[in-house]
Amino acid sequence: MGVLLCFTPIDPIKALYWSAVINGVISVSIMVVIMLLASRREVMGPFAISMKIRILGWAGTGVMDIAMLSMFWFLGK
């Protein structure tokens, strides 16, 4: 795939930039699903995350969400 990309008119730097943007946008929803599943004893059994890890996980998810929303806000200006 990398060799074929050299023969297309796609700018590799722009492709890397947009793949990082898409990754950042998608990662928020993935983190929400992971937090919901990791918190449930029915799913994780004895390996369900503790309250401390749950708080840290939701804080990290919130930071990612704020970063994503601010990116869209600054791109809109």
PDB file as gemmi writes it, atoms N, CA and C in Angstrom:
CRYST1    1.000    1.000    1.000  90.00  90.00  90.00 P 1                      
ATOM      1  N   MET A   1       0.834  -1.197   0.000  1.00  0.00           N  
ATOM      2  CA  MET A   1       0.000   0.000   0.000  1.00  0.00           C  
ATOM      3  C   MET A   1       0.872   1.251   0.000  1.00  0.00           C  
ATOM      4  N   GLY A   2       1.945   1.228   0.773  1.00  0.00           N  
ATOM      5  CA  GLY A   2       2.811   2.401   0.840  1.00  0.00           C  
ATOM      6  C   GLY A   2       3.464   2.717  -0.488  1.00  0.00           C  
ATOM      7  N   VAL A   3       3.880   1.686  -1.217  1.00  0.00           N  
ATOM      8  CA  VAL A   3       4.503   1.894  -2.527  1.00  0.00           C  
ATOM      9  C   VAL A   3       3.472   2.419  -3.515  1.00  0.00           C  
ATOM     10  N   LEU A   4       2.265   1.894  -3.477  1.00  0.00           N  
ATOM     11  CA  LEU A   4       1.216   2.374  -4.373  1.00  0.00           C  
ATOM     12  C   LEU A   4       0.853   3.820  -4.082  1.00  0.00           C  
ATOM     13  N   LEU A   5       0.954   4.223  -2.819  1.00  0.00           N  
ATOM     14  CA  LEU A   5       0.642   5.599  -2.451  1.00  0.00           C  
ATOM     15  C   LEU A   5       1.603   6.582  -3.121  1.00  0.00           C  
ATOM     16  N   CYS A   6       2.822   6.147  -3.398  1.00  0.00           N  
ATOM     17  CA  CYS A   6       3.804   7.012  -4.064  1.00  0.00           C  
ATOM     18  C   CYS A   6       3.381   7.359  -5.483  1.00  0.00           C  
ATOM     19  N   PHE A   7       2.585   6.524  -6.101  1.00  0.00           N  
ATOM     20  CA  PHE A   7       2.177   6.746  -7.483  1.00  0.00           C  
ATOM     21  C   PHE A   7       0.816   7.417  -7.612  1.00  0.00           C  
ATOM     22  N   THR A   8       0.258   7.873  -6.519  1.00  0.00           N  
ATOM     23  CA  THR A   8      -1.021   8.596  -6.552  1.00  0.00           C  
ATOM     24  C   THR A   8      -0.769  10.078  -6.299  1.00  0.00           C  
ATOM     25  N   PRO A   9      -1.719  10.918  -6.664  1.00  0.00           N  
ATOM     26  CA  PRO A   9      -1.530  12.355  -6.427  1.00  0.00           C  
ATOM     27  C   PRO A   9      -1.808  12.786  -4.984  1.00  0.00           C  
ATOM     28  N   ILE A  10      -2.010  11.830  -4.087  1.00  0.00           N  
ATOM     29  CA  ILE A  10      -2.311  12.147  -2.684  1.00  0.00           C  
ATOM     30  C   ILE A  10      -1.040  12.612  -1.989  1.00  0.00           C  
ATOM     31  N   ASP A  11      -1.136  13.760  -1.312  1.00  0.00           N  
ATOM     32  CA  ASP A  11      -0.008  14.270  -0.538  1.00  0.00           C  
ATOM     33  C   ASP A  11       0.107  13.449   0.751  1.00  0.00           C  
ATOM     34  N   PRO A  12       1.244  12.800   0.993  1.00  0.00           N  
ATOM     35  CA  PRO A  12       1.344  11.936   2.177  1.00  0.00           C  
ATOM     36  C   PRO A  12       1.231  12.692   3.497  1.00  0.00           C  
ATOM     37  N   ILE A  13       1.691  13.931   3.540  1.00  0.00           N  
ATOM     38  CA  ILE A  13       1.588  14.708   4.773  1.00  0.00           C  
ATOM     39  C   ILE A  13       0.132  15.035   5.076  1.00  0.00           C  
ATOM     40  N   LYS A  14      -0.632  15.399   4.054  1.00  0.00           N  
ATOM     41  CA  LYS A  14      -2.066  15.658   4.265  1.00  0.00           C  
ATOM     42  C   LYS A  14      -2.792  14.381   4.667  1.00  0.00           C  
ATOM     43  N   ALA A  15      -2.388  13.258   4.097  1.00  0.00           N  
ATOM     44  CA  ALA A  15      -3.015  11.988   4.454  1.00  0.00           C  
ATOM     45  C   ALA A  15      -2.738  11.646   5.918  1.00  0.00           C  
ATOM     46  N   LEU A  16      -1.512  11.881   6.376  1.00  0.00           N  
ATOM     47  CA  LEU A  16      -1.189  11.643   7.785  1.00  0.00           C  
ATOM     48  C   LEU A  16      -1.978  12.577   8.693  1.00  0.00           C  
ATOM     49  N   TYR A  17      -2.095  13.836   8.292  1.00  0.00           N  
ATOM     50  CA  TYR A  17      -2.838  14.818   9.088  1.00  0.00           C  
ATOM     51  C   TYR A  17      -4.290  14.390   9.232  1.00  0.00           C  
ATOM     52  N   TRP A  18      -4.937  14.061   8.110  1.00  0.00           N  
ATOM     53  CA  TRP A  18      -6.356  13.718   8.174  1.00  0.00           C  
ATOM     54  C   TRP A  18      -6.600  12.379   8.863  1.00  0.00           C  
ATOM     55  N   SER A  19      -5.656  11.454   8.757  1.00  0.00           N  
ATOM     56  CA  SER A  19      -5.831  10.203   9.494  1.00  0.00           C  
ATOM     57  C   SER A  19      -5.736  10.445  10.996  1.00  0.00           C  
ATOM     58  N   ALA A  20      -4.880  11.388  11.420  1.00  0.00           N  
ATOM     59  CA  ALA A  20      -4.794  11.728  12.844  1.00  0.00           C  
ATOM     60  C   ALA A  20      -6.061  12.429  13.311  1.00  0.00           C  
ATOM     61  N   VAL A  21      -6.634  13.289  12.479  1.00  0.00           N  
ATOM     62  CA  VAL A  21      -7.879  13.973  12.838  1.00  0.00           C  
ATOM     63  C   VAL A  21      -9.011  12.953  12.994  1.00  0.00           C  
ATOM     64  N   ILE A  22      -9.135  12.048  12.038  1.00  0.00           N  
ATOM     65  CA  ILE A  22     -10.185  11.030  12.107  1.00  0.00           C  
ATOM     66  C   ILE A  22      -9.981  10.139  13.333  1.00  0.00           C  
ATOM     67  N   ASN A  23      -8.746   9.786  13.618  1.00  0.00           N  
ATOM     68  CA  ASN A  23      -8.440   8.970  14.794  1.00  0.00           C  
ATOM     69  C   ASN A  23      -8.852   9.688  16.077  1.00  0.00           C  
ATOM     70  N   GLY A  24      -8.588  10.988  16.167  1.00  0.00           N  
ATOM     71  CA  GLY A  24      -8.961  11.751  17.354  1.00  0.00           C  
ATOM     72  C   GLY A  24     -10.461  11.856  17.538  1.00  0.00           C  
ATOM     73  N   VAL A  25     -11.191  11.990  16.449  1.00  0.00           N  
ATOM     74  CA  VAL A  25     -12.651  12.099  16.530  1.00  0.00           C  
ATOM     75  C   VAL A  25     -13.271  10.758  16.927  1.00  0.00           C  
ATOM     76  N   ILE A  26     -12.800   9.691  16.336  1.00  0.00           N  
ATOM     77  CA  ILE A  26     -13.361   8.367  16.614  1.00  0.00           C  
ATOM     78  C   ILE A  26     -12.994   7.874  18.010  1.00  0.00           C  
ATOM     79  N   SER A  27     -11.831   8.288  18.498  1.00  0.00           N  
ATOM     80  CA  SER A  27     -11.352   7.756  19.779  1.00  0.00           C  
ATOM     81  C   SER A  27     -12.259   8.122  20.954  1.00  0.00           C  
ATOM     82  N   VAL A  28     -12.960   9.241  20.874  1.00  0.00           N  
ATOM     83  CA  VAL A  28     -13.853   9.627  21.977  1.00  0.00           C  
ATOM     84  C   VAL A  28     -14.974   8.596  22.140  1.00  0.00           C  
ATOM     85  N   SER A  29     -15.611   8.229  21.039  1.00  0.00           N  
ATOM     86  CA  SER A  29     -16.704   7.255  21.149  1.00  0.00           C  
ATOM     87  C   SER A  29     -16.179   5.882  21.563  1.00  0.00           C  
ATOM     88  N   ILE A  30     -14.985   5.516  21.115  1.00  0.00           N  
ATOM     89  CA  ILE A  30     -14.403   4.239  21.521  1.00  0.00           C  
ATOM     90  C   ILE A  30     -14.108   4.246  23.018  1.00  0.00           C  
ATOM     91  N   MET A  31     -13.592   5.375  23.532  1.00  0.00           N  
ATOM     92  CA  MET A  31     -13.306   5.469  24.965  1.00  0.00           C  
ATOM     93  C   MET A  31     -14.577   5.373  25.795  1.00  0.00           C  
ATOM     94  N   VAL A  32     -15.674   5.958  25.306  1.00  0.00           N  
ATOM     95  CA  VAL A  32     -16.951   5.868  26.029  1.00  0.00           C  
ATOM     96  C   VAL A  32     -17.404   4.418  26.118  1.00  0.00           C  
ATOM     97  N   VAL A  33     -17.341   3.698  25.010  1.00  0.00           N  
ATOM     98  CA  VAL A  33     -17.760   2.289  25.006  1.00  0.00           C  
ATOM     99  C   VAL A  33     -16.859   1.455  25.921  1.00  0.00           C  
ATOM    100  N   ILE A  34     -15.557   1.702  25.866  1.00  0.00           N  
ATOM    101  CA  ILE A  34     -14.632   0.963  26.728  1.00  0.00           C  
ATOM    102  C   ILE A  34     -14.942   1.228  28.198  1.00  0.00           C  
ATOM    103  N   MET A  35     -15.193   2.487  28.553  1.00  0.00           N  
ATOM    104  CA  MET A  35     -15.499   2.811  29.945  1.00  0.00           C  
ATOM    105  C   MET A  35     -16.804   2.157  30.397  1.00  0.00           C  
ATOM    106  N   LEU A  36     -17.808   2.174  29.542  1.00  0.00           N  
ATOM    107  CA  LEU A  36     -19.080   1.548  29.912  1.00  0.00           C  
ATOM    108  C   LEU A  36     -18.919   0.041  30.098  1.00  0.00           C  
ATOM    109  N   LEU A  37     -18.189  -0.599  29.208  1.00  0.00           N  
ATOM    110  CA  LEU A  37     -18.000  -2.050  29.325  1.00  0.00           C  
ATOM    111  C   LEU A  37     -17.100  -2.417  30.497  1.00  0.00           C  
ATOM    112  N   ALA A  38     -16.038  -1.646  30.712  1.00  0.00           N  
ATOM    113  CA  ALA A  38     -15.093  -1.977  31.790  1.00  0.00           C  
ATOM    114  C   ALA A  38     -15.713  -1.756  33.166  1.00  0.00           C  
ATOM    115  N   SER A  39     -16.740  -0.944  33.267  1.00  0.00           N  
ATOM    116  CA  SER A  39     -17.382  -0.668  34.549  1.00  0.00           C  
ATOM    117  C   SER A  39     -18.414  -1.722  34.938  1.00  0.00           C  
ATOM    118  N   ARG A  40     -18.871  -2.510  34.001  1.00  0.00           N  
ATOM    119  CA  ARG A  40     -19.948  -3.469  34.263  1.00  0.00           C  
ATOM    120  C   ARG A  40     -19.409  -4.799  34.766  1.00  0.00           C  
ATOM    121  N   ARG A  41     -19.888  -5.205  35.919  1.00  0.00           N  
ATOM    122  CA  ARG A  41     -19.486  -6.496  36.488  1.00  0.00           C  
ATOM    123  C   ARG A  41     -20.032  -7.665  35.659  1.00  0.00           C  
ATOM    124  N   GLU A  42     -21.185  -7.461  35.017  1.00  0.00           N  
ATOM    125  CA  GLU A  42     -21.760  -8.530  34.189  1.00  0.00           C  
ATOM    126  C   GLU A  42     -20.858  -8.860  33.006  1.00  0.00           C  
ATOM    127  N   VAL A  43     -20.121  -7.865  32.534  1.00  0.00           N  
ATOM    128  CA  VAL A  43     -19.241  -8.065  31.381  1.00  0.00           C  
ATOM    129  C   VAL A  43     -17.848  -8.484  31.821  1.00  0.00           C  
ATOM    130  N   MET A  44     -17.291  -7.791  32.810  1.00  0.00           N  
ATOM    131  CA  MET A  44     -15.891  -7.988  33.201  1.00  0.00           C  
ATOM    132  C   MET A  44     -15.708  -8.971  34.352  1.00  0.00           C  
ATOM    133  N   GLY A  45     -16.773  -9.269  35.069  1.00  0.00           N  
ATOM    134  CA  GLY A  45     -16.661 -10.169  36.208  1.00  0.00           C  
ATOM    135  C   GLY A  45     -15.765  -9.574  37.286  1.00  0.00           C  
ATOM    136  N   PRO A  46     -14.825 -10.348  37.802  1.00  0.00           N  
ATOM    137  CA  PRO A  46     -13.959  -9.824  38.874  1.00  0.00           C  
ATOM    138  C   PRO A  46     -12.934  -8.801  38.374  1.00  0.00           C  
ATOM    139  N   PHE A  47     -12.844  -8.613  37.069  1.00  0.00           N  
ATOM    140  CA  PHE A  47     -11.868  -7.690  36.512  1.00  0.00           C  
ATOM    141  C   PHE A  47     -12.444  -6.313  36.213  1.00  0.00           C  
ATOM    142  N   ALA A  48     -13.663  -6.047  36.690  1.00  0.00           N  
ATOM    143  CA  ALA A  48     -14.269  -4.723  36.496  1.00  0.00           C  
ATOM    144  C   ALA A  48     -13.403  -3.677  37.185  1.00  0.00           C  
ATOM    145  N   ILE A  49     -13.353  -2.492  36.592  1.00  0.00           N  
ATOM    146  CA  ILE A  49     -12.452  -1.454  37.106  1.00  0.00           C  
ATOM    147  C   ILE A  49     -12.998  -0.855  38.406  1.00  0.00           C  
ATOM    148  N   SER A  50     -12.070  -0.374  39.226  1.00  0.00           N  
ATOM    149  CA  SER A  50     -12.442   0.216  40.507  1.00  0.00           C  
ATOM    150  C   SER A  50     -12.942   1.642  40.298  1.00  0.00           C  
ATOM    151  N   MET A  51     -13.467   2.226  41.374  1.00  0.00           N  
ATOM    152  CA  MET A  51     -13.996   3.586  41.296  1.00  0.00           C  
ATOM    153  C   MET A  51     -12.892   4.581  40.939  1.00  0.00           C  
ATOM    154  N   LYS A  52     -11.699   4.384  41.480  1.00  0.00           N  
ATOM    155  CA  LYS A  52     -10.588   5.297  41.190  1.00  0.00           C  
ATOM    156  C   LYS A  52     -10.239   5.270  39.700  1.00  0.00           C  
ATOM    157  N   ILE A  53     -10.133   4.095  39.136  1.00  0.00           N  
ATOM    158  CA  ILE A  53      -9.822   3.969  37.715  1.00  0.00           C  
ATOM    159  C   ILE A  53     -10.984   4.470  36.867  1.00  0.00           C  
ATOM    160  N   ARG A  54     -12.203   4.250  37.336  1.00  0.00           N  
ATOM    161  CA  ARG A  54     -13.384   4.739  36.610  1.00  0.00           C  
ATOM    162  C   ARG A  54     -13.384   6.259  36.535  1.00  0.00           C  
ATOM    163  N   ILE A  55     -13.049   6.924  37.632  1.00  0.00           N  
ATOM    164  CA  ILE A  55     -12.991   8.387  37.648  1.00  0.00           C  
ATOM    165  C   ILE A  55     -11.893   8.888  36.721  1.00  0.00           C  
ATOM    166  N   LEU A  56     -10.718   8.254  36.786  1.00  0.00           N  
ATOM    167  CA  LEU A  56      -9.620   8.652  35.902  1.00  0.00           C  
ATOM    168  C   LEU A  56      -9.963   8.396  34.433  1.00  0.00           C  
ATOM    169  N   GLY A  57     -10.620   7.292  34.150  1.00  0.00           N  
ATOM    170  CA  GLY A  57     -11.006   6.977  32.778  1.00  0.00           C  
ATOM    171  C   GLY A  57     -12.005   7.961  32.210  1.00  0.00           C  
ATOM    172  N   TRP A  58     -13.020   8.316  33.019  1.00  0.00           N  
ATOM    173  CA  TRP A  58     -14.000   9.295  32.542  1.00  0.00           C  
ATOM    174  C   TRP A  58     -13.382  10.683  32.426  1.00  0.00           C  
ATOM    175  N   ALA A  59     -12.422  10.990  33.287  1.00  0.00           N  
ATOM    176  CA  ALA A  59     -11.724  12.275  33.167  1.00  0.00           C  
ATOM    177  C   ALA A  59     -10.927  12.324  31.861  1.00  0.00           C  
ATOM    178  N   GLY A  60     -10.243  11.235  31.540  1.00  0.00           N  
ATOM    179  CA  GLY A  60      -9.509  11.170  30.275  1.00  0.00           C  
ATOM    180  C   GLY A  60     -10.433  11.248  29.072  1.00  0.00           C  
ATOM    181  N   THR A  61     -11.581  10.607  29.169  1.00  0.00           N  
ATOM    182  CA  THR A  61     -12.568  10.678  28.094  1.00  0.00           C  
ATOM    183  C   THR A  61     -13.082  12.099  27.948  1.00  0.00           C  
ATOM    184  N   GLY A  62     -13.313  12.776  29.064  1.00  0.00           N  
ATOM    185  CA  GLY A  62     -13.765  14.165  29.015  1.00  0.00           C  
ATOM    186  C   GLY A  62     -12.722  15.093  28.408  1.00  0.00           C  
ATOM    187  N   VAL A  63     -11.470  14.875  28.744  1.00  0.00           N  
ATOM    188  CA  VAL A  63     -10.396  15.696  28.169  1.00  0.00           C  
ATOM    189  C   VAL A  63     -10.325  15.484  26.659  1.00  0.00           C  
ATOM    190  N   MET A  64     -10.436  14.236  26.225  1.00  0.00           N  
ATOM    191  CA  MET A  64     -10.431  13.953  24.784  1.00  0.00           C  
ATOM    192  C   MET A  64     -11.623  14.602  24.100  1.00  0.00           C  
ATOM    193  N   ASP A  65     -12.774  14.587  24.746  1.00  0.00           N  
ATOM    194  CA  ASP A  65     -13.971  15.195  24.177  1.00  0.00           C  
ATOM    195  C   ASP A  65     -13.811  16.709  24.066  1.00  0.00           C  
ATOM    196  N   ILE A  66     -13.275  17.329  25.097  1.00  0.00           N  
ATOM    197  CA  ILE A  66     -13.040  18.781  25.061  1.00  0.00           C  
ATOM    198  C   ILE A  66     -12.035  19.123  23.971  1.00  0.00           C  
ATOM    199  N   ALA A  67     -10.988  18.321  23.824  1.00  0.00           N  
ATOM    200  CA  ALA A  67      -9.993  18.569  22.777  1.00  0.00           C  
ATOM    201  C   ALA A  67     -10.620  18.451  21.389  1.00  0.00           C  
ATOM    202  N   MET A  68     -11.474  17.451  21.201  1.00  0.00           N  
ATOM    203  CA  MET A  68     -12.122  17.281  19.907  1.00  0.00           C  
ATOM    204  C   MET A  68     -13.068  18.437  19.605  1.00  0.00           C  
ATOM    205  N   LEU A  69     -13.873  18.810  20.601  1.00  0.00           N  
ATOM    206  CA  LEU A  69     -14.813  19.919  20.378  1.00  0.00           C  
ATOM    207  C   LEU A  69     -14.085  21.236  20.150  1.00  0.00           C  
ATOM    208  N   SER A  70     -13.004  21.463  20.859  1.00  0.00           N  
ATOM    209  CA  SER A  70     -12.251  22.702  20.644  1.00  0.00           C  
ATOM    210  C   SER A  70     -11.572  22.705  19.285  1.00  0.00           C  
ATOM    211  N   MET A  71     -11.165  21.541  18.808  1.00  0.00           N  
ATOM    212  CA  MET A  71     -10.585  21.460  17.455  1.00  0.00           C  
ATOM    213  C   MET A  71     -11.620  21.893  16.427  1.00  0.00           C  
ATOM    214  N   PHE A  72     -12.844  21.372  16.529  1.00  0.00           N  
ATOM    215  CA  PHE A  72     -13.882  21.767  15.596  1.00  0.00           C  
ATOM    216  C   PHE A  72     -14.242  23.244  15.755  1.00  0.00           C  
ATOM    217  N   TRP A  73     -14.218  23.738  16.986  1.00  0.00           N  
ATOM    218  CA  TRP A  73     -14.542  25.136  17.230  1.00  0.00           C  
ATOM    219  C   TRP A  73     -13.502  26.051  16.574  1.00  0.00           C  
ATOM    220  N   PHE A  74     -12.216  25.709  16.742  1.00  0.00           N  
ATOM    221  CA  PHE A  74     -11.157  26.540  16.160  1.00  0.00           C  
ATOM    222  C   PHE A  74     -11.087  26.387  14.646  1.00  0.00           C  
ATOM    223  N   LEU A  75     -11.436  25.217  14.112  1.00  0.00           N  
ATOM    224  CA  LEU A  75     -11.454  25.056  12.662  1.00  0.00           C  
ATOM    225  C   LEU A  75     -12.587  25.847  12.035  1.00  0.00           C  
ATOM    226  N   GLY A  76     -13.667  26.051  12.791  1.00  0.00           N  
ATOM    227  CA  GLY A  76     -14.814  26.799  12.275  1.00  0.00           C  
ATOM    228  C   GLY A  76     -14.592  28.299  12.238  1.00  0.00           C  
ATOM    229  N   LYS A  77     -13.610  28.768  12.940  1.00  0.00           N  
ATOM    230  CA  LYS A  77     -13.354  30.216  12.967  1.00  0.00           C  
ATOM    231  C   LYS A  77     -12.471  30.653  11.842  1.00  0.00           C  
TER     232      LYS A  77                                                      
END                                                                             
